[in-house]
Amino acid sequence: MNQLNILLLCQLGMGLFWIITYLLIIYKGWQEKKYGMPMAAICANISWEFIFAFLYPQNELQRVITLIWLVLDIFILMQFLRYAPKEYKKIISSKLLYLSFVITLIASFFIILGIVHEFHDFEGKYAAFFQNLMMSGLFIALLVQRGNLAGQSMGIAFCKMIGTLFASVGFYLYFRTPLITIISMATLFYDWLYILLIYRLQHKKLAK
């Protein structure tokens, strides 16, 4: 298999498994009436996807993948706006939560643009790897915060890790930088930890 085919395989694998991840989050959220992705992760994802679908589009295949991610993230956002106020009503009002969302979305958009210009990274790779690492940590935080599997599943955790693995392998083989390699390794570690925590919660639930 030549270099181009391996790179295409990594691109398709990354796109497919993260699409499945988003679909599983949407399904789980609809099933349990819970949001499945933390607010900061939603804002970062939507900002990145908008920027690299419309402002700095990449190759045609990646643009299609990015647009699919954007549409799915909008559904995930709708679930957050619908279900999060009920979960947070004891500590924050709906109006303040919505205001926090708007501020976070605006901040995410300009931070990602800042990274693009600071690193001269018009493919969005640095911002993408940074926010993937952030998302892995936030998924773990959400799991610990709730103390149960509401809005989460082994399928979500597994598909996210496989998507990250495809992205990491592709960049390591053909666009390697020390920073992206370190971020990739850290993200894979936290994805593995996320899977382990879900497994333990599942085992604990079955043991009751």
VEXNUDREN-786430 format. One record per residue (C-alpha): residue in one letter; z, x, y. Coordinates in pm, whole numbers. Layout:
REM VEXNUDREN-786430
   residu       up     east    north
        A        Z        X        Y
...
***
This chain:
REM VEXNUDREN-786430
   residu       up     east    north
        M        0        0        0
        N     -108      152      330
        Q       96      177      650
        L      -61     -131      812
        N        9     -351      509
        I      373     -237      484
        L      424     -304      855
        L      265     -649      822
        L      487     -725      522
        C      798     -629      722
        Q      684     -842     1017
        L      616    -1145      797
        G      939    -1098      601
        M     1145    -1073      920
        G      975    -1378     1070
        L      996    -1591      756
        F     1359    -1523      668
        W     1480    -1580     1025
        I     1280    -1904     1036
        I     1455    -2010      715
        T     1789    -1905      869
        Y     1727    -2130     1171
        L     1613    -2420      953
        L     1930    -2390      743
        I     2146    -2383     1058
        I     1974    -2699     1184
        Y     2010    -2873      848
        K     2376    -2776      811
        G     2449    -2885     1168
        W     2280    -3222     1115
        Q     2460    -3269      783
        E     2809    -3186      912
        K     2776    -3279     1280
        K     2870    -2923     1379
        Y     2688    -2658     1578
        G     2601    -2354     1371
        M     2525    -2083     1626
        P     2757    -1958     1904
        M     2655    -2022     2264
        A     2593    -1659     2364
        A     2366    -1607     2064
        I     2166    -1923     2144
        C     2122    -1815     2507
        A     2015    -1462     2414
        N     1770    -1588     2151
        I     1606    -1846     2377
        S     1580    -1595     2662
        W     1424    -1325     2442
        E     1183    -1569     2279
        F     1069    -1713     2612
        I     1018    -1370     2767
        F      818    -1231     2474
        A      620    -1546     2409
        F      511    -1601     2771
        L      591    -1308     3004
        Y      526    -1012     2773
        P      347    -1153     2466
        Q      297     -916     2175
        N       28     -929     1905
        E      -96    -1277     1813
        L       97    -1299     1485
        Q      426    -1202     1648
        R      363    -1446     1933
        V      322    -1731     1683
        I      643    -1626     1503
        T      828    -1601     1835
        L      711    -1949     1941
        I      834    -2094     1611
        W     1172    -1926     1665
        L     1183    -2069     2018
        V     1117    -2426     1902
        L     1382    -2399     1630
        D     1633    -2247     1872
        I     1582    -2542     2106
        F     1688    -2772     1822
        I     1989    -2547     1757
        L     2071    -2564     2129
        M     2054    -2945     2122
        Q     2306    -2946     1837
        F     2536    -2717     2033
        L     2522    -2936     2344
        R     2588    -3244     2132
        Y     2866    -3121     1903
        A     3041    -2838     2091
        P     3214    -3055     2357
        K     3404    -3243     2085
        E     3517    -2918     1924
        Y     3629    -2763     2252
        K     3765    -3072     2428
        K     4127    -2952     2398
        I     4061    -2631     2589
        I     3758    -2696     2812
        S     3593    -3001     2966
        S     3234    -3095     2884
        K     3121    -3025     3240
        L     3273    -2676     3237
        L     3123    -2605     2896
        Y     2777    -2709     3017
        L     2821    -2498     3331
        S     2921    -2201     3115
        F     2609    -2253     2908
        V     2380    -2255     3214
        I     2542    -1938     3353
        T     2520    -1765     3014
        L     2154    -1860     2975
        I     2063    -1728     3321
        A     2264    -1409     3266
        S     2101    -1355     2924
        F     1754    -1396     3069
        F     1805    -1138     3343
        I     1999     -895     3121
        I     1710     -892     2873
        L     1461     -840     3156
        G     1684     -558     3279
        I     1679     -393     2936
        V     1300     -430     2922
        H     1252     -244     3251
        E     1539        3     3206
        F     1405      120     2868
        H     1036       52     2949
        D     1046     -161     2636
        F      779     -427     2683
        E      783     -507     2310
        G     1148     -617     2335
        K     1272     -409     2043
        Y     1591     -276     2206
        A     1699     -617     2335
        A     1616     -774     1996
        F     1825     -526     1797
        F     2115     -543     2042
        Q     2128     -923     2032
        N     2090     -930     1654
        L     2398     -709     1632
        M     2578     -938     1878
        M     2477    -1243     1673
        S     2616    -1091     1354
        G     2952    -1036     1522
        L     2952    -1385     1675
        F     2880    -1552     1341
        I     3183    -1376     1195
        A     3393    -1475     1497
        L     3287    -1840     1456
        L     3377    -1832     1089
        V     3721    -1683     1162
        Q     3778    -1922     1453
        R     3715    -2229     1238
        G     3871    -2094      922
        N     3625    -2293      712
        L     3254    -2316      631
        A     3171    -2586      888
        G     2819    -2519     1017
        Q     2788    -2209      797
        S     2657    -2140      447
        M     2576    -1859      209
        G     2207    -1938      253
        I     2232    -1883      631
        A     2417    -1554      584
        F     2186    -1426      310
        C     1859    -1512      488
        K     1981    -1360      814
        M     2063    -1035      635
        I     1724    -1023      459
        G     1545    -1086      790
        T     1746     -803      946
        L     1662     -579      649
        F     1286     -634      692
        A     1310     -562     1065
        S     1523     -251     1006
        V     1293     -107      740
        G      981     -169      949
        F     1125       -1     1257
        Y     1278      285     1057
        L      946      368      893
        Y      719      340     1196
        F      912      310     1525
        R     1225      506     1446
        T     1474      592     1720
        P     1835      709     1673
        L     1971      411     1871
        I     1778      145     1677
        T     1871      312     1347
        I     2242      303     1437
        I     2221      -60     1555
        S     2033     -158     1238
        M     2296       -1     1013
        A     2579     -167     1207
        T     2405     -506     1195
        L     2346     -482      820
        F     2712     -394      771
        Y     2828     -700      969
        D     2575     -922      788
        W     2716     -800      457
        L     3070     -866      585
        Y     2964    -1216      690
        I     2836    -1281      336
        L     3162    -1147      189
        L     3375    -1371      412
        I     3170    -1679      321
        Y     3200    -1591      -49
        R     3578    -1562      -16
        L     3602    -1895      166
        Q     3388    -2059     -100
        H     3602    -1911     -376
        K     3921    -2021     -197
        K     3782    -2375     -162
        L     3692    -2393     -531
        A     4036    -2261     -632
        K     4216    -2552     -461
***
